Amino acid sequence: MPVVKIRPRRQITIPKKIFDQLHLQIGDYIEAMAEKGRIIIIPKRLANKGEAIPLTKKEQKIVLEAKRKIDQIKKDLLHSRGLNTEEIKVACKVGLIDPDQSWWWTEEWQKGEREAEQAELVGPFDNAEETIKSLKAK
């Protein structure tokens, strides 16, 4: 096991054999942590930041409303409303929702989701007999 020296500014040199074995490159990032009296160094591959998608002022307002509705649907399906066509288009454009699943966010689909959720609501019950009676009624 190679021994390395800590240099000024807490720098160390990764031995070439390890550097090559892990396919590291100058400028790569690593995560360093202390664990049970050891220093653990883990190579990290950071995702490139995507380019900002240019939005008109109108689209900026639309995406804010779409985000609000999406958050509301996730938080409280029964008391939320789906997105309109324009909101879905912009939400897909900026990556808020998957274009292949945009149908799920429409008001028409959300209405069905609310009905299904409402139909599932039962209880609370005071005793087992009430629970069984409710289940048999369905």
Backbone hydrogen bonds, N-H to C=O, Kabsch-Sander energy under -0.5 kcal/mol:
donor,donor_aa,acceptor,acceptor_aa,energy
7,R,5,K,-0.5
7,R,11,Q,-3.6
10,R,7,R,-0.9
11,Q,7,R,-0.7
11,Q,8,P,-0.9
14,I,12,I,-0.5
19,F,15,P,-2.8
20,D,16,K,-3.1
21,Q,17,K,-2.3
22,L,18,I,-2.1
23,H,20,D,-1.4
24,L,19,F,-2.5
28,D,25,Q,-2.3
29,Y,44,K,-0.8
31,E,42,I,-3.3
33,M,40,I,-2.3
35,E,38,R,-2.6
38,R,35,E,-1.2
40,I,33,M,-3.4
40,I,38,R,-0.6
41,I,39,I,-0.5
42,I,31,E,-3.1
44,K,29,Y,-2.8
46,L,44,K,-0.6
60,Q,56,T,-2.3
61,K,57,K,-1.8
62,I,58,K,-2.3
63,V,59,E,-2.9
64,L,60,Q,-1.6
65,E,61,K,-1.9
66,A,62,I,-2.7
67,K,63,V,-2.5
68,R,64,L,-2.1
69,K,65,E,-2.4
70,I,66,A,-2.7
71,D,67,K,-2.6
72,Q,68,R,-2.1
73,I,69,K,-2.7
74,K,70,I,-2.3
75,K,71,D,-1.8
76,D,72,Q,-3.5
79,H,76,D,-0.9
80,S,77,L,-1.2
83,L,105,W,-3.3
88,I,84,N,-2.5
89,K,85,T,-2.3
90,V,86,E,-2.0
91,A,87,E,-2.6
92,C,88,I,-2.4
93,K,89,K,-1.8
94,V,90,V,-2.0
95,G,91,A,-0.5
95,G,92,C,-0.7
96,L,91,A,-2.4
97,I,91,A,-1.1
101,Q,98,D,-2.0
102,S,99,P,-1.2
104,W,101,Q,-1.3
105,W,102,S,-1.2
106,T,103,W,-1.3
107,E,83,L,-0.9
110,Q,106,T,-2.6
111,K,107,E,-2.3
112,G,108,E,-1.3
113,E,109,W,-2.1
114,R,110,Q,-2.7
115,E,111,K,-2.3
116,A,112,G,-2.5
117,E,113,E,-2.6
118,Q,114,R,-2.7
119,A,115,E,-2.2
120,E,116,A,-1.2
121,L,117,E,-0.8
121,L,118,Q,-0.8
131,T,127,N,-1.4
132,I,128,A,-2.6
133,K,129,E,-2.5
134,S,130,E,-2.2
135,L,131,T,-2.2
136,K,132,I,-2.3
137,A,133,K,-1.4
138,K,134,S,-0.6
138,K,135,L,-0.8
